């Protein structure tokens, strides 16, 4: 009887320790299916057809804007690539170019961050289609003490910060922070 009680208490303690971290909310994975929204530190390539002097790569600054020739500051944070292109077209149309045709694509995504039980924790470039496992490999792989099945990811979605524990095969978003925990045994 005592043995069962001790076993039950051990299981309860283990589950309590694990349950202190909740599963990610549904929005955590839903955002992966939505169009990409630009954010600070993204690099965008803007092409204005027929205007080679305006076509260039621009950085989204800390305030969420790009500094575009002729029109000045253009809001980029929270917009899709298509929305930013339409915004630039509208600004160029009002007094600069009669019928502008603008295209925007992401040249470089904002970096991801890998922490915890990896060989080389730090900031790494995001590559489209990257998973947590790819990020860990980029960071030199797991340390000998790493728990290798799940990781904790912190993700910003519409200005809010969400965290969740996911499988290492989960896809990442630019700006994610991946934390590899230490295994217990």
N, C-alpha and C positions, 0 to 999 in steps of 0.2 A: 504494500500500500504506500509506504514512504517513497519507494522507488518511482511509482507512478506519479506521486505528487511532485517530486523533484523534477521528473521529466516534463510534466505539465508546466511547471514554473519556468523551466529553462526554455521551453518552446514559446511561452508567453513573453518572456523577456526578450527573446530573439525577435519575435514578431513586433513587439512594441518598439524595439530599436529600429527595425526596418520601416515601420509605419509612420515614423516621425517625418518621413519624406513622402509627400503625396504624389500620385500619378499625375502627369501633366493634364491640364484641362483640354477639352476637345479642340479649342482654338489653336492649341500648340501645333497640332498636325494639320488642321484645316488651312492654316496660312500657307502651307506648302503647295496647295493647289490653286492659290490665288495669284494674280499677276504681281510681279515684283515691284515693290515700292522703293523708290530711291531714298537714300539716307546719307547722313554725313560720312565723309571719307570715300564715297563712291566716286569713281572717275567715269565721266560720260563722254562719248564721242558724238559730237554734233556735226551733222553734215547739212549744209545749206546748198542745195543743188544750184550750180551756176555761180556760186560765190565762194571761191576757194579761200579768200582771205578770212571768211567767217568760220569755215569748217576747221574744227580743231578738237582737242580733248580738254575737258574742263573738270575741275574738282568741285564736288559739293562741299561747301565750307561748313564750319561749326554751326552757323546760323541756319543752314539748310538751303543756301542759295548758290547759284553759279554766277560768275561775273562774265557777261556776254558782251562782245563788242557792239557798239552803237546803242544798245538798249539798256545796258547796265546790269543791275542785279535782277535775276530771274529765280523765283522760288522753284526748288527742285524736290526738297524733302517731302515725302508723303505722296509724290506723284509717280505714275507709271511712266515709262519711256515715251509712250504715245501722248500722254497728257502734257509732258514737258515739251515735246515737239510742237504740239498745238499752241501752247503758251508762247513759245519763241516765235512761231509763225505770226500769231496775233500781234506781238510787239513789233516785229519787223514790218508787218503790213501797215501799221499806223505811222507812216511817214518815212520809211527807209527803203523798202523794197515793195514793188507793186504786187507781185503774186509769189510770195516765197514758198518754197517746198522744202520742209525740214524733216530730217530723220535723226533719231537719237537711239544710241545703243550703249550698253554698259561696256566700257573698256576694261575696267578693273573694279571688282566688288570690294567692299570694305573687308578688312581682315577678320579672321576668326582667332580665338584665343584657346589654347590648350593648357590645362593646369593639372596638378595632382601627380599621380603615380605614372609619369611618363619620363622617358630619358631626357628630353629637351623641352621643358615647358616654355611657352612663349606665344608670340603673335605670328600667325602664318597667313599667307594669301589664301583666299577662298577660290575654289575651282568649282564651276557649275557641276552639279551632280554629286558633290562630295558627301560622304557619310562620316559618322563619328569615327568609324574604324579607319577611314582614309586619313582623317585629321591626326589620329594617334600615330599612324605610320609616318606621317609627315614630321611629327614631333619626335621621331626616333624610336617609336614603339613603346610598349609597356615596360615599366620598371619591374624588377623581380617580385615586388610586393603588391602589384596591381591586381584589382578585381577586374576580370577580363570579359564579363558578360554584359554588364550595363554601365552606363555613364550618366552623370547629371549634366543636363544642358540648361543654360540660362539664355532666354531669347526675348528680345524686345518686339512686341507686336502692337502697333498703333499707339506707341508712346508708353505702353505698360510693360513691366518686366514680369515674365513668367519663367518658372523653373520646373523641371520634371526629370524623372529617371526613365531612361529609354534604353532599348537594346543598342549595341554598338553598330548595328546595321542601319539605324535610323538616319534619314537624310538631314543635312544641315542647311542653315540659311546664313547668308553673310552677316557678320557681327555676332554670331553665336559664341558662347563661352562653354567649353567642354571641360568637365572636371572628372578625372578618373580617381575613384576611391581606392583606398587600401583594402586588401582582402583581410578577413578576420583570422583565417587559418593558413 
